Amino acid sequence: MLKTIGTIALTLGLGACVGAAPPAYLTAPADPSIGTRSPAYTAVTAGVRSYDVVEPLDWRELNRRVAPGADPEQGDSDDAARRGR
């Protein structure tokens, strides 16, 4: 009970310190000299890529394409597979 009364007193005491009017920069009107872009229509599907079904590709070639810094002409993965690596 004593903690509740102390909390209420502290809250009311701190609430009395808050200014009544909001700061001027929050209530100031917008500056008409600043230019803005006019709103433009943008389609909802703008930039959407089509992901159609494609034929299966060789996974070794796909790995070579996405490997970081790999040279696609550097060796053949079939050779490494045959050597047991």
ABEGO torsion letter per residue (X at the ends): XAAAAAAAAAAAAAAAABBABBBAAAABBBBAABBBBBBBBBBAABGBBBBBBBBBBBAAAAAAAABBGBBAABEBAAAAAAAGX
